[in-house]
Amino acid sequence: MIGVVLKGHDYKYEVSELIKLFTSDFRFIDVRDCMMVIENSIFYHGDRLFSKTVYCENYQEILSNVDYRDLSGLDERERKKTIKETIKRSMFKILEQKFESNVPWGILTGIRPVKIVHALLDEGKDEEYIKIKLAEDYWKSGTDEKHQPKICEMLVDGDIVVVEIVKEINANIKLLR
């Protein structure tokens, strides 16, 4: 059982969804104890957010990672999203090392990957743009193409059909205008 300590935030849902990519044997605790513990803390320096994650066993720090993002110029919604992503990036690196796992989808969890792809398609973005955007924001491999999943892999067959139908409808609407 791994204990999970969160300091400076209470994004338990997001953190638990990330941890479930690696293990289901964890629980949230208030302070470090002598078992295996993953602790995430966030702190700010000006407009920069820092997320530090450590993995400890018997109070001894085994792994540590710090990730940071610049929050300047972001509205409240973007700010909250960036904070969550920064926490997840920091924790992902520790979880990946601890469990020696390869999770090519990086910090993407749940239904969100499909929603993100759909939103970008709705904005008229092409597959290349979407791949780069997802790689930079979410995937552990970054823009290293050989390790990136294909966009069509992110969409179940029914979604691909829906996307093609929506594209066709949008093209026909433009013709009618």
VMD Tcl script that builds the backbone (N, CA, C; Angstrom):
set m [mol new atoms 531]
animate dup $m
set s [atomselect $m all]
$s set {name element resname resid chain x y z} {
  {N N MET 1 A 0.848 -1.180 0.000}
  {CA C MET 1 A 0.000 0.000 0.000}
  {C C MET 1 A 0.891 1.239 0.000}
  {N N ILE 2 A 0.564 2.150 -0.897}
  {CA C ILE 2 A 1.298 3.412 -0.978}
  {C C ILE 2 A 0.423 4.520 -0.411}
  {N N GLY 3 A 0.996 5.303 0.474}
  {CA C GLY 3 A 0.305 6.467 0.999}
  {C C GLY 3 A 0.564 7.652 0.085}
  {N N VAL 4 A -0.448 8.484 -0.110}
  {CA C VAL 4 A -0.312 9.656 -0.974}
  {C C VAL 4 A -0.622 10.901 -0.147}
  {N N VAL 5 A 0.331 11.827 -0.089}
  {CA C VAL 5 A 0.183 13.075 0.645}
  {C C VAL 5 A 0.149 14.220 -0.360}
  {N N LEU 6 A -0.856 15.076 -0.233}
  {CA C LEU 6 A -0.958 16.260 -1.084}
  {C C LEU 6 A -0.802 17.494 -0.216}
  {N N LYS 7 A 0.084 18.390 -0.611}
  {CA C LYS 7 A 0.310 19.625 0.137}
  {C C LYS 7 A 0.122 20.821 -0.783}
  {N N GLY 8 A -0.690 21.763 -0.345}
  {CA C GLY 8 A -0.902 22.982 -1.101}
  {C C GLY 8 A -2.022 22.882 -2.127}
  {N N HIS 9 A -2.659 21.723 -2.197}
  {CA C HIS 9 A -3.788 21.535 -3.117}
  {C C HIS 9 A -4.604 20.327 -2.661}
  {N N ASP 10 A -5.776 20.180 -3.270}
  {CA C ASP 10 A -6.645 19.059 -2.935}
  {C C ASP 10 A -7.214 18.431 -4.212}
  {N N TYR 11 A -6.349 18.175 -5.180}
  {CA C TYR 11 A -6.773 17.578 -6.444}
  {C C TYR 11 A -6.724 16.052 -6.342}
  {N N LYS 12 A -7.427 15.518 -5.362}
  {CA C LYS 12 A -7.416 14.072 -5.130}
  {C C LYS 12 A -7.942 13.285 -6.314}
  {N N TYR 13 A -9.015 13.763 -6.928}
  {CA C TYR 13 A -9.591 13.022 -8.049}
  {C C TYR 13 A -8.576 12.889 -9.177}
  {N N GLU 14 A -7.978 13.989 -9.587}
  {CA C GLU 14 A -7.023 13.980 -10.688}
  {C C GLU 14 A -5.802 13.124 -10.359}
  {N N VAL 15 A -5.324 13.254 -9.130}
  {CA C VAL 15 A -4.165 12.477 -8.699}
  {C C VAL 15 A -4.506 10.987 -8.658}
  {N N SER 16 A -5.673 10.640 -8.132}
  {CA C SER 16 A -6.036 9.222 -8.052}
  {C C SER 16 A -6.196 8.613 -9.442}
  {N N GLU 17 A -6.758 9.366 -10.389}
  {CA C GLU 17 A -6.888 8.847 -11.759}
  {C C GLU 17 A -5.516 8.590 -12.373}
  {N N LEU 18 A -4.554 9.446 -12.077}
  {CA C LEU 18 A -3.197 9.251 -12.582}
  {C C LEU 18 A -2.549 8.028 -11.938}
  {N N ILE 19 A -2.645 7.918 -10.629}
  {CA C ILE 19 A -2.018 6.803 -9.917}
  {C C ILE 19 A -2.598 5.466 -10.368}
  {N N LYS 20 A -3.888 5.448 -10.693}
  {CA C LYS 20 A -4.540 4.206 -11.144}
  {C C LYS 20 A -3.940 3.660 -12.437}
  {N N LEU 21 A -3.219 4.497 -13.184}
  {CA C LEU 21 A -2.518 4.002 -14.371}
  {C C LEU 21 A -1.400 3.035 -13.969}
  {N N PHE 22 A -0.957 3.133 -12.719}
  {CA C PHE 22 A 0.171 2.339 -12.245}
  {C C PHE 22 A -0.205 1.315 -11.176}
  {N N THR 23 A -1.129 1.673 -10.296}
  {CA C THR 23 A -1.511 0.767 -9.205}
  {C C THR 23 A -2.871 1.179 -8.638}
  {N N SER 24 A -3.548 0.211 -8.054}
  {CA C SER 24 A -4.795 0.523 -7.347}
  {C C SER 24 A -4.586 0.429 -5.836}
  {N N ASP 25 A -3.380 0.078 -5.437}
  {CA C ASP 25 A -3.068 -0.142 -4.026}
  {C C ASP 25 A -2.486 1.137 -3.403}
  {N N PHE 26 A -3.349 2.124 -3.170}
  {CA C PHE 26 A -2.912 3.380 -2.564}
  {C C PHE 26 A -4.059 3.979 -1.764}
  {N N ARG 27 A -3.713 4.910 -0.885}
  {CA C ARG 27 A -4.719 5.670 -0.143}
  {C C ARG 27 A -4.131 7.027 0.195}
  {N N PHE 28 A -5.015 8.014 0.336}
  {CA C PHE 28 A -4.575 9.351 0.711}
  {C C PHE 28 A -4.394 9.415 2.219}
  {N N ILE 29 A -3.305 10.034 2.639}
  {CA C ILE 29 A -3.015 10.205 4.057}
  {C C ILE 29 A -2.656 11.675 4.295}
  {N N ASP 30 A -2.671 12.093 5.551}
  {CA C ASP 30 A -2.411 13.505 5.869}
  {C C ASP 30 A -0.931 13.847 5.986}
  {N N VAL 31 A -0.140 12.933 6.525}
  {CA C VAL 31 A 1.293 13.177 6.702}
  {C C VAL 31 A 2.059 11.907 6.361}
  {N N ARG 32 A 3.337 12.089 6.050}
  {CA C ARG 32 A 4.194 10.936 5.771}
  {C C ARG 32 A 4.208 10.005 6.972}
  {N N ASP 33 A 4.232 8.721 6.682}
  {CA C ASP 33 A 4.458 7.754 7.749}
  {C C ASP 33 A 5.573 6.819 7.290}
  {N N CYS 34 A 5.766 5.708 7.986}
  {CA C CYS 34 A 6.937 4.880 7.708}
  {C C CYS 34 A 6.749 3.926 6.531}
  {N N MET 35 A 5.588 3.941 5.911}
  {CA C MET 35 A 5.416 3.054 4.761}
  {C C MET 35 A 5.913 3.739 3.487}
  {N N MET 36 A 5.540 3.188 2.349}
  {CA C MET 36 A 5.874 3.808 1.067}
  {C C MET 36 A 4.936 4.996 0.869}
  {N N VAL 37 A 5.515 6.149 0.559}
  {CA C VAL 37 A 4.721 7.378 0.444}
  {C C VAL 37 A 5.131 8.152 -0.807}
  {N N ILE 38 A 4.127 8.635 -1.512}
  {CA C ILE 38 A 4.352 9.595 -2.582}
  {C C ILE 38 A 3.764 10.902 -2.090}
  {N N GLU 39 A 4.594 11.933 -2.047}
  {CA C GLU 39 A 4.147 13.239 -1.557}
  {C C GLU 39 A 4.304 14.270 -2.663}
  {N N ASN 40 A 3.228 15.010 -2.911}
  {CA C ASN 40 A 3.280 16.087 -3.893}
  {C C ASN 40 A 2.982 17.395 -3.198}
  {N N SER 41 A 3.826 18.383 -3.447}
  {CA C SER 41 A 3.652 19.723 -2.895}
  {C C SER 41 A 3.722 20.731 -4.025}
  {N N ILE 42 A 2.869 21.760 -3.935}
  {CA C ILE 42 A 3.000 22.848 -4.900}
  {C C ILE 42 A 3.350 24.130 -4.164}
  {N N PHE 43 A 4.116 24.970 -4.834}
  {CA C PHE 43 A 4.468 26.276 -4.282}
  {C C PHE 43 A 4.691 27.236 -5.438}
  {N N TYR 44 A 4.626 28.503 -5.134}
  {CA C TYR 44 A 4.699 29.546 -6.149}
  {C C TYR 44 A 5.892 30.449 -5.899}
  {N N HIS 45 A 6.471 30.937 -6.986}
  {CA C HIS 45 A 7.502 31.962 -6.934}
  {C C HIS 45 A 7.131 32.956 -8.027}
  {N N GLY 46 A 6.534 34.057 -7.636}
  {CA C GLY 46 A 6.006 35.006 -8.617}
  {C C GLY 46 A 4.887 34.359 -9.408}
  {N N ASP 47 A 4.996 34.387 -10.720}
  {CA C ASP 47 A 3.994 33.763 -11.588}
  {C C ASP 47 A 4.336 32.318 -11.945}
  {N N ARG 48 A 5.365 31.788 -11.337}
  {CA C ARG 48 A 5.759 30.404 -11.622}
  {C C ARG 48 A 5.197 29.462 -10.560}
  {N N LEU 49 A 4.669 28.343 -11.052}
  {CA C LEU 49 A 4.169 27.282 -10.183}
  {C C LEU 49 A 5.191 26.149 -10.191}
  {N N PHE 50 A 5.523 25.653 -9.020}
  {CA C PHE 50 A 6.423 24.517 -8.897}
  {C C PHE 50 A 5.665 23.367 -8.248}
  {N N SER 51 A 5.834 22.178 -8.804}
  {CA C SER 51 A 5.233 20.978 -8.249}
  {C C SER 51 A 6.362 19.994 -7.953}
  {N N LYS 52 A 6.526 19.669 -6.678}
  {CA C LYS 52 A 7.579 18.740 -6.268}
  {C C LYS 52 A 6.930 17.441 -5.815}
  {N N THR 53 A 7.407 16.346 -6.363}
  {CA C THR 53 A 6.929 15.024 -5.961}
  {C C THR 53 A 8.111 14.213 -5.473}
  {N N VAL 54 A 7.937 13.579 -4.328}
  {CA C VAL 54 A 8.971 12.693 -3.788}
  {C C VAL 54 A 8.353 11.338 -3.469}
  {N N TYR 55 A 9.158 10.321 -3.625}
  {CA C TYR 55 A 8.771 8.970 -3.222}
  {C C TYR 55 A 9.690 8.573 -2.077}
  {N N CYS 56 A 9.098 8.176 -0.953}
  {CA C CYS 56 A 9.862 7.817 0.243}
  {C C CYS 56 A 9.507 6.410 0.706}
  {N N GLU 57 A 10.488 5.758 1.281}
  {CA C GLU 57 A 10.278 4.486 1.986}
  {C C GLU 57 A 10.933 4.619 3.344}
  {N N ASN 58 A 10.186 4.340 4.387}
  {CA C ASN 58 A 10.696 4.453 5.750}
  {C C ASN 58 A 11.347 5.808 6.002}
  {N N TYR 59 A 10.659 6.861 5.599}
  {CA C TYR 59 A 11.081 8.250 5.763}
  {C C TYR 59 A 12.294 8.639 4.922}
  {N N GLN 60 A 12.835 7.728 4.130}
  {CA C GLN 60 A 13.995 8.040 3.302}
  {C C GLN 60 A 13.530 8.373 1.882}
  {N N GLU 61 A 13.985 9.513 1.383}
  {CA C GLU 61 A 13.631 9.943 0.039}
  {C C GLU 61 A 14.385 9.096 -0.982}
  {N N ILE 62 A 13.628 8.410 -1.845}
  {CA C ILE 62 A 14.209 7.531 -2.854}
  {C C ILE 62 A 14.236 8.217 -4.229}
  {N N LEU 63 A 13.125 8.850 -4.595}
  {CA C LEU 63 A 12.991 9.528 -5.885}
  {C C LEU 63 A 12.442 10.931 -5.664}
  {N N SER 64 A 12.841 11.851 -6.526}
  {CA C SER 64 A 12.350 13.225 -6.405}
  {C C SER 64 A 12.266 13.858 -7.790}
  {N N ASN 65 A 11.267 14.690 -7.995}
  {CA C ASN 65 A 11.109 15.392 -9.262}
  {C C ASN 65 A 10.409 16.726 -9.026}
  {N N VAL 66 A 10.871 17.747 -9.729}
  {CA C VAL 66 A 10.220 19.058 -9.676}
  {C C VAL 66 A 9.859 19.456 -11.103}
  {N N ASP 67 A 8.632 19.879 -11.292}
  {CA C ASP 67 A 8.168 20.388 -12.582}
  {C C ASP 67 A 7.653 21.797 -12.339}
  {N N TYR 68 A 7.748 22.660 -13.320}
  {CA C TYR 68 A 7.252 24.027 -13.124}
  {C C TYR 68 A 6.624 24.550 -14.406}
  {N N ARG 69 A 5.760 25.524 -14.239}
  {CA C ARG 69 A 5.104 26.188 -15.359}
  {C C ARG 69 A 4.944 27.659 -15.023}
  {N N ASP 70 A 4.953 28.467 -16.067}
  {CA C ASP 70 A 4.708 29.898 -15.928}
  {C C ASP 70 A 3.211 30.126 -16.062}
  {N N LEU 71 A 2.604 30.765 -15.074}
  {CA C LEU 71 A 1.160 31.007 -15.066}
  {C C LEU 71 A 0.788 32.415 -15.522}
  {N N SER 72 A 1.774 33.221 -15.864}
  {CA C SER 72 A 1.475 34.610 -16.218}
  {C C SER 72 A 0.606 34.673 -17.471}
  {N N GLY 73 A -0.367 35.560 -17.416}
  {CA C GLY 73 A -1.243 35.782 -18.551}
  {C C GLY 73 A -2.371 34.782 -18.711}
  {N N LEU 74 A -2.480 33.813 -17.819}
  {CA C LEU 74 A -3.534 32.808 -17.936}
  {C C LEU 74 A -4.792 33.263 -17.202}
  {N N ASP 75 A -5.949 32.982 -17.808}
  {CA C ASP 75 A -7.191 33.267 -17.091}
  {C C ASP 75 A -7.402 32.172 -16.040}
  {N N GLU 76 A -8.421 32.301 -15.208}
  {CA C GLU 76 A -8.629 31.384 -14.083}
  {C C GLU 76 A -8.775 29.927 -14.541}
  {N N ARG 77 A -9.519 29.705 -15.616}
  {CA C ARG 77 A -9.740 28.352 -16.123}
  {C C ARG 77 A -8.424 27.732 -16.622}
  {N N GLU 78 A -7.668 28.495 -17.411}
  {CA C GLU 78 A -6.385 28.009 -17.919}
  {C C GLU 78 A -5.394 27.789 -16.787}
  {N N ARG 79 A -5.442 28.667 -15.801}
  {CA C ARG 79 A -4.553 28.570 -14.647}
  {C C ARG 79 A -4.791 27.259 -13.886}
  {N N LYS 80 A -6.063 26.974 -13.620}
  {CA C LYS 80 A -6.420 25.745 -12.891}
  {C C LYS 80 A -6.006 24.505 -13.688}
  {N N LYS 81 A -6.231 24.528 -14.986}
  {CA C LYS 81 A -5.852 23.408 -15.854}
  {C C LYS 81 A -4.335 23.207 -15.829}
  {N N THR 82 A -3.595 24.296 -15.918}
  {CA C THR 82 A -2.133 24.223 -15.918}
  {C C THR 82 A -1.604 23.712 -14.579}
  {N N ILE 83 A -2.220 24.129 -13.495}
  {CA C ILE 83 A -1.816 23.641 -12.169}
  {C C ILE 83 A -1.992 22.127 -12.101}
  {N N LYS 84 A -3.152 21.632 -12.515}
  {CA C LYS 84 A -3.409 20.188 -12.492}
  {C C LYS 84 A -2.419 19.433 -13.375}
  {N N GLU 85 A -2.168 19.953 -14.564}
  {CA C GLU 85 A -1.226 19.292 -15.473}
  {C C GLU 85 A 0.179 19.259 -14.902}
  {N N THR 86 A 0.587 20.335 -14.240}
  {CA C THR 86 A 1.933 20.403 -13.659}
  {C C THR 86 A 2.074 19.387 -12.530}
  {N N ILE 87 A 1.061 19.279 -11.702}
  {CA C ILE 87 A 1.060 18.277 -10.631}
  {C C ILE 87 A 1.163 16.881 -11.236}
  {N N LYS 88 A 0.347 16.619 -12.247}
  {CA C LYS 88 A 0.336 15.296 -12.865}
  {C C LYS 88 A 1.666 14.980 -13.553}
  {N N ARG 89 A 2.285 15.958 -14.195}
  {CA C ARG 89 A 3.590 15.727 -14.837}
  {C C ARG 89 A 4.642 15.333 -13.796}
  {N N SER 90 A 4.664 16.087 -12.713}
  {CA C SER 90 A 5.637 15.825 -11.656}
  {C C SER 90 A 5.441 14.439 -11.066}
  {N N MET 91 A 4.197 14.094 -10.796}
  {CA C MET 91 A 3.902 12.787 -10.204}
  {C C MET 91 A 4.137 11.651 -11.201}
  {N N PHE 92 A 3.797 11.891 -12.459}
  {CA C PHE 92 A 3.958 10.860 -13.486}
  {C C PHE 92 A 5.395 10.369 -13.552}
  {N N LYS 93 A 6.344 11.289 -13.524}
  {CA C LYS 93 A 7.757 10.917 -13.634}
  {C C LYS 93 A 8.183 10.008 -12.478}
  {N N ILE 94 A 7.691 10.298 -11.292}
  {CA C ILE 94 A 8.021 9.462 -10.129}
  {C C ILE 94 A 7.339 8.102 -10.229}
  {N N LEU 95 A 6.059 8.094 -10.586}
  {CA C LEU 95 A 5.318 6.832 -10.702}
  {C C LEU 95 A 5.920 5.931 -11.771}
  {N N GLU 96 A 6.317 6.518 -12.873}
  {CA C GLU 96 A 6.917 5.747 -13.951}
  {C C GLU 96 A 8.220 5.085 -13.493}
  {N N GLN 97 A 9.025 5.810 -12.731}
  {CA C GLN 97 A 10.279 5.248 -12.218}
  {C C GLN 97 A 10.003 4.185 -11.159}
  {N N LYS 98 A 9.107 4.488 -10.243}
  {CA C LYS 98 A 8.798 3.565 -9.146}
  {C C LYS 98 A 8.260 2.238 -9.670}
  {N N PHE 99 A 7.339 2.297 -10.615}
  {CA C PHE 99 A 6.687 1.080 -11.096}
  {C C PHE 99 A 7.315 0.526 -12.371}
  {N N GLU 100 A 8.382 1.196 -12.866}
  {CA C GLU 100 A 9.079 0.751 -14.066}
  {C C GLU 100 A 8.086 0.396 -15.162}
  {N N SER 101 A 7.144 1.316 -15.391}
  {CA C SER 101 A 6.076 1.103 -16.366}
  {C C SER 101 A 6.232 2.048 -17.550}
  {N N ASN 102 A 5.711 1.584 -18.685}
  {CA C ASN 102 A 5.674 2.426 -19.877}
  {C C ASN 102 A 4.218 2.762 -20.149}
  {N N VAL 103 A 3.849 4.004 -19.938}
  {CA C VAL 103 A 2.487 4.476 -20.190}
  {C C VAL 103 A 2.589 5.522 -21.298}
  {N N PRO 104 A 2.443 5.093 -22.559}
  {CA C PRO 104 A 2.667 6.015 -23.672}
  {C C PRO 104 A 1.710 7.193 -23.717}
  {N N TRP 105 A 0.551 7.088 -23.066}
  {CA C TRP 105 A -0.411 8.185 -23.084}
  {C C TRP 105 A -0.029 9.285 -22.111}
  {N N GLY 106 A 1.051 9.089 -21.346}
  {CA C GLY 106 A 1.478 10.124 -20.417}
  {C C GLY 106 A 0.415 10.429 -19.386}
  {N N ILE 107 A 0.190 11.708 -19.120}
  {CA C ILE 107 A -0.721 12.109 -18.045}
  {C C ILE 107 A -2.182 12.123 -18.464}
  {N N LEU 108 A -2.478 11.758 -19.706}
  {CA C LEU 108 A -3.877 11.720 -20.144}
  {C C LEU 108 A -4.604 10.566 -19.469}
  {N N THR 109 A -5.735 10.875 -18.875}
  {CA C THR 109 A -6.530 9.842 -18.216}
  {C C THR 109 A -7.998 10.021 -18.558}
  {N N GLY 110 A -8.749 8.959 -18.423}
  {CA C GLY 110 A -10.197 9.031 -18.596}
  {C C GLY 110 A -10.613 9.365 -20.011}
  {N N ILE 111 A -11.738 9.997 -20.151}
  {CA C ILE 111 A -12.322 10.324 -21.439}
  {C C ILE 111 A -11.704 11.583 -22.042}
  {N N ARG 112 A -10.956 12.322 -21.267}
  {CA C ARG 112 A -10.409 13.594 -21.726}
  {C C ARG 112 A -9.615 13.518 -23.036}
  {N N PRO 113 A -8.819 12.463 -23.291}
  {CA C PRO 113 A -8.087 12.459 -24.558}
  {C C PRO 113 A -9.019 12.612 -25.761}
  {N N VAL 114 A -10.127 11.915 -25.739}
  {CA C VAL 114 A -11.074 12.000 -26.844}
  {C C VAL 114 A -11.676 13.401 -26.915}
  {N N LYS 115 A -12.017 13.968 -25.766}
  {CA C LYS 115 A -12.585 15.318 -25.746}
  {C C LYS 115 A -11.585 16.338 -26.283}
  {N N ILE 116 A -10.336 16.182 -25.925}
  {CA C ILE 116 A -9.306 17.112 -26.376}
  {C C ILE 116 A -9.159 17.023 -27.889}
  {N N VAL 117 A -9.085 15.812 -28.410}
  {CA C VAL 117 A -8.950 15.622 -29.855}
  {C C VAL 117 A -10.168 16.192 -30.571}
  {N N HIS 118 A -11.366 15.893 -30.065}
  {CA C HIS 118 A -12.588 16.415 -30.689}
  {C C HIS 118 A -12.608 17.942 -30.686}
  {N N ALA 119 A -12.226 18.543 -29.580}
  {CA C ALA 119 A -12.230 20.012 -29.495}
  {C C ALA 119 A -11.270 20.611 -30.525}
  {N N LEU 120 A -10.100 20.009 -30.667}
  {CA C LEU 120 A -9.127 20.516 -31.639}
  {C C LEU 120 A -9.609 20.297 -33.076}
  {N N LEU 121 A -10.255 19.156 -33.317}
  {CA C LEU 121 A -10.823 18.921 -34.644}
  {C C LEU 121 A -11.921 19.932 -34.938}
  {N N ASP 122 A -12.746 20.227 -33.924}
  {CA C ASP 122 A -13.810 21.228 -34.091}
  {C C ASP 122 A -13.246 22.606 -34.427}
  {N N GLU 123 A -12.050 22.884 -33.930}
  {CA C GLU 123 A -11.398 24.166 -34.229}
  {C C GLU 123 A -10.765 24.160 -35.621}
  {N N GLY 124 A -10.869 23.022 -36.307}
  {CA C GLY 124 A -10.315 22.929 -37.656}
  {C C GLY 124 A -8.842 22.566 -37.696}
  {N N LYS 125 A -8.285 22.111 -36.587}
  {CA C LYS 125 A -6.870 21.746 -36.543}
  {C C LYS 125 A -6.654 20.420 -37.265}
  {N N ASP 126 A -5.509 20.284 -37.931}
  {CA C ASP 126 A -5.223 19.032 -38.626}
  {C C ASP 126 A -4.510 18.050 -37.699}
  {N N GLU 127 A -4.356 16.819 -38.186}
  {CA C GLU 127 A -3.785 15.758 -37.354}
  {C C GLU 127 A -2.369 16.086 -36.897}
  {N N GLU 128 A -1.579 16.697 -37.757}
  {CA C GLU 128 A -0.198 17.046 -37.395}
  {C C GLU 128 A -0.167 18.046 -36.228}
  {N N TYR 129 A -1.003 19.083 -36.316}
  {CA C TYR 129 A -1.086 20.068 -35.239}
  {C C TYR 129 A -1.519 19.388 -33.935}
  {N N ILE 130 A -2.524 18.524 -34.029}
  {CA C ILE 130 A -3.050 17.843 -32.838}
  {C C ILE 130 A -1.966 16.979 -32.206}
  {N N LYS 131 A -1.214 16.247 -33.039}
  {CA C LYS 131 A -0.134 15.409 -32.504}
  {C C LYS 131 A 0.891 16.245 -31.745}
  {N N ILE 132 A 1.293 17.353 -32.326}
  {CA C ILE 132 A 2.299 18.210 -31.683}
  {C C ILE 132 A 1.748 18.793 -30.387}
  {N N LYS 133 A 0.510 19.280 -30.418}
  {CA C LYS 133 A -0.119 19.871 -29.228}
  {C C LYS 133 A -0.203 18.852 -28.088}
  {N N LEU 134 A -0.686 17.653 -28.401}
  {CA C LEU 134 A -0.808 16.617 -27.375}
  {C C LEU 134 A 0.569 16.185 -26.865}
  {N N ALA 135 A 1.518 16.073 -27.773}
  {CA C ALA 135 A 2.865 15.660 -27.379}
  {C C ALA 135 A 3.486 16.655 -26.415}
  {N N GLU 136 A 3.361 17.930 -26.741}
  {CA C GLU 136 A 3.968 18.960 -25.890}
  {C C GLU 136 A 3.269 19.071 -24.543}
  {N N ASP 137 A 1.951 18.905 -24.531}
  {CA C ASP 137 A 1.197 19.139 -23.303}
  {C C ASP 137 A 1.032 17.906 -22.414}
  {N N TYR 138 A 0.999 16.704 -23.000}
  {CA C TYR 138 A 0.576 15.545 -22.213}
  {C C TYR 138 A 1.470 14.320 -22.286}
  {N N TRP 139 A 2.019 14.012 -23.443}
  {CA C TRP 139 A 2.699 12.733 -23.592}
  {C C TRP 139 A 4.099 12.774 -23.026}
  {N N LYS 140 A 4.485 11.678 -22.431}
  {CA C LYS 140 A 5.799 11.614 -21.813}
  {C C LYS 140 A 6.909 11.668 -22.840}
  {N N SER 141 A 6.647 11.218 -24.064}
  {CA C SER 141 A 7.687 11.181 -25.083}
  {C C SER 141 A 7.876 12.523 -25.766}
  {N N GLY 142 A 7.037 13.500 -25.410}
  {CA C GLY 142 A 7.135 14.795 -26.058}
  {C C GLY 142 A 6.900 14.656 -27.541}
  {N N THR 143 A 7.728 15.292 -28.331}
  {CA C THR 143 A 7.520 15.256 -29.778}
  {C C THR 143 A 8.293 14.132 -30.453}
  {N N ASP 144 A 8.779 13.161 -29.693}
  {CA C ASP 144 A 9.461 11.993 -30.247}
  {C C ASP 144 A 8.415 11.108 -30.929}
  {N N GLU 145 A 8.316 11.226 -32.267}
  {CA C GLU 145 A 7.209 10.626 -33.011}
  {C C GLU 145 A 7.102 9.120 -32.888}
  {N N LYS 146 A 8.208 8.413 -32.797}
  {CA C LYS 146 A 8.109 6.950 -32.807}
  {C C LYS 146 A 7.408 6.407 -31.563}
  {N N HIS 147 A 7.309 7.200 -30.503}
  {CA C HIS 147 A 6.640 6.750 -29.286}
  {C C HIS 147 A 5.248 7.347 -29.101}
  {N N GLN 148 A 4.805 8.148 -30.060}
  {CA C GLN 148 A 3.491 8.777 -29.933}
  {C C GLN 148 A 2.399 7.862 -30.454}
  {N N PRO 149 A 1.276 7.800 -29.743}
  {CA C PRO 149 A 0.137 7.088 -30.295}
  {C C PRO 149 A -0.427 7.877 -31.467}
  {N N LYS 150 A -1.068 7.198 -32.384}
  {CA C LYS 150 A -1.710 7.868 -33.509}
  {C C LYS 150 A -3.016 8.489 -33.037}
  {N N ILE 151 A -3.408 9.592 -33.646}
  {CA C ILE 151 A -4.658 10.251 -33.278}
  {C C ILE 151 A -5.814 9.274 -33.418}
  {N N CYS 152 A -5.818 8.484 -34.490}
  {CA C CYS 152 A -6.934 7.550 -34.682}
  {C C CYS 152 A -6.968 6.493 -33.582}
  {N N GLU 153 A -5.825 6.224 -32.922}
  {CA C GLU 153 A -5.820 5.288 -31.799}
  {C C GLU 153 A -6.522 5.879 -30.587}
  {N N MET 154 A -6.593 7.194 -30.537}
  {CA C MET 154 A -7.239 7.853 -29.406}
  {C C MET 154 A -8.750 7.864 -29.551}
  {N N LEU 155 A -9.218 7.649 -30.762}
  {CA C LEU 155 A -10.648 7.681 -31.023}
  {C C LEU 155 A -11.123 6.264 -31.289}
  {N N VAL 156 A -12.138 5.821 -30.578}
  {CA C VAL 156 A -12.680 4.499 -30.858}
  {C C VAL 156 A -13.351 4.557 -32.222}
  {N N ASP 157 A -13.560 3.399 -32.840}
  {CA C ASP 157 A -14.104 3.354 -34.202}
  {C C ASP 157 A -15.337 4.225 -34.369}
  {N N GLY 158 A -16.255 4.190 -33.434}
  {CA C GLY 158 A -17.465 5.000 -33.525}
  {C C GLY 158 A -17.143 6.481 -33.558}
  {N N ASP 159 A -16.133 6.890 -32.784}
  {CA C ASP 159 A -15.729 8.302 -32.770}
  {C C ASP 159 A -15.163 8.716 -34.117}
  {N N ILE 160 A -14.375 7.827 -34.734}
  {CA C ILE 160 A -13.788 8.154 -36.031}
  {C C ILE 160 A -14.902 8.383 -37.046}
  {N N VAL 161 A -15.897 7.509 -37.039}
  {CA C VAL 161 A -17.034 7.666 -37.953}
  {C C VAL 161 A -17.740 8.990 -37.686}
  {N N VAL 162 A -17.975 9.296 -36.414}
  {CA C VAL 162 A -18.641 10.554 -36.061}
  {C C VAL 162 A -17.818 11.741 -36.536}
  {N N VAL 163 A -16.518 11.710 -36.327}
  {CA C VAL 163 A -15.654 12.806 -36.765}
  {C C VAL 163 A -15.751 12.980 -38.277}
  {N N GLU 164 A -15.721 11.891 -39.022}
  {CA C GLU 164 A -15.822 11.977 -40.480}
  {C C GLU 164 A -17.178 12.545 -40.894}
  {N N ILE 165 A -18.259 12.125 -40.237}
  {CA C ILE 165 A -19.596 12.649 -40.538}
  {C C ILE 165 A -19.652 14.149 -40.239}
  {N N VAL 166 A -19.104 14.558 -39.086}
  {CA C VAL 166 A -19.105 15.972 -38.714}
  {C C VAL 166 A -18.307 16.786 -39.738}
  {N N LYS 167 A -17.171 16.266 -40.165}
  {CA C LYS 167 A -16.371 16.962 -41.174}
  {C C LYS 167 A -17.176 17.134 -42.463}
  {N N GLU 168 A -17.876 16.066 -42.862}
  {CA C GLU 168 A -18.680 16.127 -44.083}
  {C C GLU 168 A -19.820 17.140 -43.942}
  {N N ILE 169 A -20.490 17.127 -42.798}
  {CA C ILE 169 A -21.576 18.081 -42.551}
  {C C ILE 169 A -21.039 19.515 -42.586}
  {N N ASN 170 A -19.921 19.739 -41.920}
  {CA C ASN 170 A -19.325 21.085 -41.906}
  {C C ASN 170 A -18.948 21.537 -43.315}
  {N N ALA 171 A -18.414 20.630 -44.112}
  {CA C ALA 171 A -18.049 20.972 -45.492}
  {C C ALA 171 A -19.303 21.339 -46.286}
  {N N ASN 172 A -20.379 20.583 -46.086}
  {CA C ASN 172 A -21.625 20.851 -46.809}
  {C C ASN 172 A -22.253 22.172 -46.361}
  {N N ILE 173 A -22.162 22.486 -45.071}
  {CA C ILE 173 A -22.699 23.752 -44.566}
  {C C ILE 173 A -21.949 24.927 -45.198}
  {N N LYS 174 A -20.620 24.791 -45.316}
  {CA C LYS 174 A -19.817 25.851 -45.925}
  {C C LYS 174 A -20.209 26.053 -47.391}
  {N N LEU 175 A -20.534 24.956 -48.068}
  {CA C LEU 175 A -20.954 25.046 -49.471}
  {C C LEU 175 A -22.287 25.777 -49.613}
  {N N LEU 176 A -23.176 25.603 -48.606}
  {CA C LEU 176 A -24.496 26.227 -48.649}
  {C C LEU 176 A -24.444 27.727 -48.380}
  {N N ARG 177 A -23.413 28.189 -47.729}
  {CA C ARG 177 A -23.319 29.610 -47.361}
  {C C ARG 177 A -23.012 30.486 -48.503}
}
mol reanalyze $m
mol bondsrecalc $m
mol representation Tube
mol addrep $m
